[in-house]
Amino acid sequence: MSLGDLLPHPHTGHTVTESERHRSIVDQAVLAERLGFTAVHIGEHHFSDYMVSAPPVVLAAIGERTTELTLSTAVTLAGNLDPVRVAEDYATVDVLSGGRVELVAGRGSLFERTYEGFGQSIDTARQRYDESVALLARLLREEHVTWQGAFRPPLDGHTTRPRPHGPMPIWIGAGSAGSARLAAQIGARLMLPTVFGTPDQFRPLVEIYLERWSELGRPRSDAMIGACSHTHVTTGDPAAWRPYYEGYWRFVGGLLPDGVWPPFDFERLSAGPAICGTPNEVIDRICRWRELLSLDRHLFMFDLGGVATAELMDTIELFGTAVVPELDQAPSAAPTS
């Protein structure tokens, strides 16, 4: 997973260019596929020093240099975007890549500046998001859609083109009970924003999702659950990661409303939302997360806090050679991303 923060290296102060940052994300994905990762998830932000504002363009570039990697988002800001254009953009990447696209739809309501920049009221975020996601699911699954809502003009038998290569999986990024229920309601997969807390905090959302899924008569085997972690694996001192993580943590805190983002505490974070340590320590943490949250997919974010490209690629390489094979051998192994 990459969100594309553009921050200075904590020791040298060097900041790469926006071009280099985008190119690095593509190169990371190419390396990840070679190492056995199964998916890449690209974030979307606007009006900040998160660089990626057009994930379908980045995913299209990755798709041209890979053959099997699932191409997905982290997240698509469904509450801000026109669902018609979302359906068209991602279906285009899907047909170009031979059906490898998935969507993770998110509300992004903590980033108030995005709503302001798009001329939208943060007070309508919940309603806007629920309406948009429901329409997006229909547009990707149906032709000749007739629909009317509150936040975009009505549709009268409209069909978006191109049509997806095949059924396009939709995930709902759910940090609330309402979003967890929405995911089950529309038959979507559940992606937990676990970088915002300890994994045990999100177990109730899993239970809400699975309970609603069962109430709707859906087979349990069709439900899928994912989570995400800030991640660092090393054969040296894990504390060497601290300056990178601290710089990133403070950057995110500056984008969010007061009181939302807690103060930086490396020990607490390393025991909670982050997974940091030696390969064996990382494997143990991942397996415990998988058991606690019934995970089918786990996203790992390595490229944060201004880490240099060479350091970053070494970390991904170590994870791919020392961690991924062990996860593949573990019982009920979840796909790594």
N, C-alpha and C positions, 0 to 999 in steps of 0.2 A: 504494500500500500504506500502511496505517496500523495501528500497534500501540497508539495511544491513550495514550502516556505523558503524565502530568499533571505538568509541571514549570514552575517560574517562568521568566519572561522573563529572560535573563541580564543585561540592562541596567536594566530597571525593577523587577525583582523581583515583578511582578504574575503571579498564577496564576489562570487562568480557573476557573470552577466546573465540576463534573463534568457538569452539564447542558449548559453551553456547549461543553465538549470533545466530547461525543457529537454535539451538533448540528453542530459544525464538520466532523466526519467525513462526515456526510450531505451537507452543503453542498459539501464538496470533491468528492465523487463526482458530484454534479449538474454542477458546473463541468467536471469532467474529461470527462464524456460529451460536453458541448457542444464541447470542444476536440479531440475525436478519439481520446481514450483508449478502449480496448476493454474493460477489466476493472477491477474494484476488488477488492482483497484485504484483509480485515479480520482482525487478529490476535485471539488469545484468551489471556488471562492471569487468574490468580486470586491474591488475597491480596497485592497489591502496588499501586504507583502507576501501573501500566498499567491504564487505566480499563475497557477492553472485556473483559467476562467473558461476554457473551452475543451473539456475532457474528450468529447468525441473526436476532435481533431488529433489530439495526442494519441488516443486509442487507435485511430486509423493508421498513424505512423507506426505504432507498435505492431499492429496487425500485419503490415507489409513486411516486417522483419521477423515474424514468428509464424509458427504453423499450427500450434495446438493450444497455446495459452488462452484461457478465458479472458475476455476484455470487458472490464466492469468499472464501476464508479464507486466513489467514497466521499460524498454522495452526489447524486444529481439533485439540484435544488428545485424540486418539483413545485414548491410553493411560490417560487418567483418566476418560473418560466412558463411559456405557453405550452401546454401539453401536446398540441398539434406539432409544434416544431421539435419538441423532444422526441416524439414518435418518429418523425421524419429523419432527424439527425442520426439517431441510434440505429434505426432500421437500415440506413445507408451504410453505416459501418458494419452492420450485421451481414448484409449481402456481399459486401466487399471481402469480408473475412471468412465467409463460408459458414455463418451461423454461430459465431463464437461470443456474441455480445450478451451481457446481462446488465441490468440496471439496479442500483441501490438508490431508492428515492428517499430524500431527507427533507425536513422542514427548515432547518437552519435558523430557527427563531432566536437563537442566542446572538446572532450577528445582525443587530438592528440596522447597522449602516447599509447592509445589502438591501433591506426593504426600503430604506430611505432613498437609496440610489435608483431603485426601480420605480419610485413613486408609489410605493405600496405601504399600507398601514400595518405595523407589527401587530396591532390589535386584531387583525383579521387573519393572522398567520394560520391558525388551526383550521378555520373554515376554508381558506384558500387552498391549503395543502390537501385536505381530505377530498375536496372537489376535483382538484387537478389530478391526484393519483388515481381516483376512480375512473376519470375520463381517459387518462393515459393507458390504463389497463385495457379498457375497451378498444381504444384505437389500435393497440398492438395486436389484439386478439380477433377483432371483428372488422368487417367491411360495411359500408353503407350505414354509418353511425348517425343516428338522430339523437340529439342531446340538447338540453338547455340548463344553464347554471347561472351563478351570480357574478362570476369574475371574468368571463370571456364571452364573445358573441356565440349564439347557438349554432349547432350543426344540423343540417337537414340532409341525411343520407350521404354524408361525406366519407370518403375513403382516403386515408393517407397513403402516400407512395414514397419509396418502395415499400412493399410488404416485407416483414421480417423473413429471413431465410427459413425459419421454422419457429416453433413456440419460443418466445424470448422470456427467460425467467426474470421476474421482478422481485427484488428484496425491498423491504421497508426498514429504513433506519429508525429504530424505535427506542427512545429514551423515556417514553411515557406509556401508561396503561392504554390510553386511547390509540396510540400508534400501533401497539402490539395487537390490539383487537382489530384495527384496520387491516393489518397484514393478514390475519386469519380470514377476515371477512372477504377480501378480494382474492384469496388463494395465493398470497405472496409468501416469500421466504422472510425470515426475521433476522435483521442485522442489529446487533447490540452495540451501542457506542461506549464500549467498556473503557476507553481511554479517559472517561469522565469519572471513574470510580473503581472500587474494588470489584472483582468478579462476583462475589456473593451478593452485592447490591442489586445485580441484574437477574438473579434467579427468579424473583417474583414475576418479572416480565415474561420469562420463558414459560412459567406456569400459566399465566394469563393467556398467552398465545396458544399453547397446546390445549388448554381447556376450551377456548373458543373454537379452535380448529376441530376438536372432537364434537362439540355441539352442532357444528355445521355438517357433520357426517363425513368429514374428509378423512382418508386413511392416514394414520400417523406416519407411515413411511413416506408420504408425500411432503410432510413438513420438513423444513430445513432451517437451521439456526447457525448464525455466524457471530463472531466477536473480533475485536481488533486490539492490538497492543503496540505501544512504543517499545522497541526491541533493540537490544544490543547483546551480541554474543562475542566472547573473547577468551583467549587462552592466557591472558594476562590479568591485570588488576581491573575488575569491573568498575571501580571508582574513577578510572580514567575517562569514563563516559560522562561523568557528572557535569563538566563545563558545557558540553553540547546540550545535554538535556535541560540544564538550568537556563541557558540562553533561549531555548525553544519555549520552555514553560513560561518564562516571563513575557516573551513575545505574544503568546496566546492570551495570557492574562490582560495584556494591554488592548486586546480586541474585544473583550467581553465586558458586560456590565459589572459594576462593582459588586463584590460578594459572591460571584458565580465561581471564580477560579481560585482555589486555595493557594496559600503561600507555598513556595518550593520547599520540599523536604525530601531529599534524595533517598533516604532510608525508607521512609513511608511509601514513596512512589514505587521504589524498586520491589517492595513487598505487595504492591497493590496493582495499579493499572499498567505498570511497566513490567517487562520481562527482561531481566539483565543478569548475566552471569556467564559461567563456563558452559560449554555444550551440555554437559550432564545436568547442570542446574536448570538450564533453559528447557531441556527435554522434560524434566520432572515437572516444571511449572506448567508447561503446555498441556501435559497429560492431565494434570489436576484441573486446569481450566476446562478441558474437554469433558471430563466427567461431571463437574459441577454444573455446567451450562448446556450439556447435551449437544456439543458443537459438531457441526458438519463441515464448517470452514473457519479458519482462523487467519486473520490478516496481520501481517507484521510490517511495521513502519520503521525502517532503518535510517532513512535519509532526512534527519532533522537536525536543526541547530547549527547549520553551516559546516557539516562534516565534509572534508575534502573528498574528491571523487575517488582517489586511490584508496583512501581509508575505507570509504563506503563499499567499494567493490570487494575489498578484502573481507569485510564483515559479511556481506552477502555470500561470498564464496565459502567462508567458514560455516555459515548456517546451512548452506546447501550440501556441503560434504559431510559435516559432523552431526547435524541435527535432523535434516529431512529424511535420510535413510532410516534412522532409528524410529521416527514417527511412523514411517511406512510399515515397519515391522510390529509396531505396538497394536494390541487388540483394538478393533473398531477404529482404525486410524482415520482421522479426518483429513480432507484435502488441505494442503498448505498453500498459502497465497502470499 
